[in-house]
Amino acid sequence: MSTALPNVTMIAAVGRNGVIGDGLMMPWHLSEDLKFFKRTTMGHPMVMGRRTFDSMGALPGRRSIVVTRQPGWSAAGVEVAHSVPEALGAASDSEQVFVVGGGEIYRQAMEYAARLLVTEVDQSPEGSVTFPRIDPADWVETARDVHPGFAWVTYERRR
Ligand SMILES: NC(=O)c1ccc[n+]([C@@H]2O[C@H](COP(=O)([O-])OP(=O)(O)OC[C@H]3O[C@@H](n4cnc5c(N)ncnc54)[C@H](OP(=O)(O)O)[C@@H]3O)[C@@H](O)[C@H]2O)c1
């Protein structure tokens, strides 16, 4: 990993079966978790796939860097990158960058991440999009904040 890259955190809400979405929407509405997402990411750049951008749009107070393979793609209020490393490099003037999905982008960004903030949702919804496997050889759980219906879990990369 290049030392020019910022500290990378991936943040996701994940069902018991690994599902994070159906390709369009998130499978649940957890207002507590949306507030957690907002206060955690506020003021930091966010990297997202073009499909996730289509589902949630640009969020105020945070730079959105959208990854797409489409050469001419643009949207109001966002920056465009054509690979995950390019998107992370575009955030290199920030100490912290959040990777906010979806499934394709989590998979490609995992190798760059130092920390995972996973909302473990006590549901097993239908859906084709999943979070990558969190390999215990690479990741250690360092915090668990349990709430009715979900838990906020922090993983740090093992040195
Ligand atoms: N539960 C959660 O926390 C959470 C968070 C975020 C999203 N989601 C869900 O995840 C689903 C979307 O995930 P997804 O996997 O379908 O799509 P995604 O990861 O959001 O975006 C995929 C798109 O990113 C671009 N892309 C991927 N790899 C690329 C590369 N190497 N270089 C350039 N561009 C690249 C492509 O855009 P182009 O097609 O434009 O080329 C591709 O179609 C939705 O259901 C959403 O609700 C859930």
The ligand as an ORCA input file, in Angstrom:
! r2SCAN-3c Opt
* xyz 0 1
  N     -25.622     -2.178      3.772
  C     -24.719     -1.242      3.480
  O     -24.000     -0.757      4.355
  C     -24.584     -0.764      2.075
  C     -23.707      0.275      1.765
  C     -23.604      0.705      0.443
  C     -24.360      0.067     -0.533
  N     -25.197     -0.928     -0.196
  C     -25.989     -1.628     -1.217
  O     -25.084     -2.225     -2.137
  C     -25.738     -2.330     -3.406
  C     -24.819     -1.722     -4.460
  O     -23.604     -2.473     -4.503
  P     -23.024     -3.066     -5.875
  O     -21.932     -4.043     -5.545
  O     -24.164     -3.495     -6.719
  O     -22.426     -1.760     -6.598
  P     -21.326     -0.663     -6.119
  O     -20.145     -1.359     -5.509
  O     -21.992      0.411     -5.356
  O     -20.952     -0.008     -7.522
  C     -20.519     -0.834     -8.584
  C     -20.057      0.049     -9.694
  O     -18.818      0.647     -9.355
  C     -18.044      0.800    -10.522
  N     -16.815     -0.004    -10.382
  C     -16.654     -1.175     -9.724
  N     -15.379     -1.573     -9.807
  C     -14.719     -0.641    -10.540
  C     -13.370     -0.500    -10.967
  N     -12.424     -1.401    -10.651
  N     -13.033      0.565    -11.719
  C     -13.972      1.498    -12.035
  N     -15.272      1.427    -11.643
  C     -15.628      0.358    -10.914
  C     -18.906      0.335    -11.684
  O     -19.637      1.468    -12.113
  P     -20.138      1.665    -13.648
  O     -21.154      0.613    -13.848
  O     -20.671      3.056    -13.669
  O     -18.903      1.497    -14.493
  C     -19.820     -0.661    -11.006
  O     -21.023     -0.891    -11.707
  C     -27.073     -1.589     -3.248
  O     -28.098     -2.544     -2.978
  C     -26.861     -0.720     -2.040
  O     -28.071     -0.430     -1.358
  C     -25.334     -1.357      1.074
*
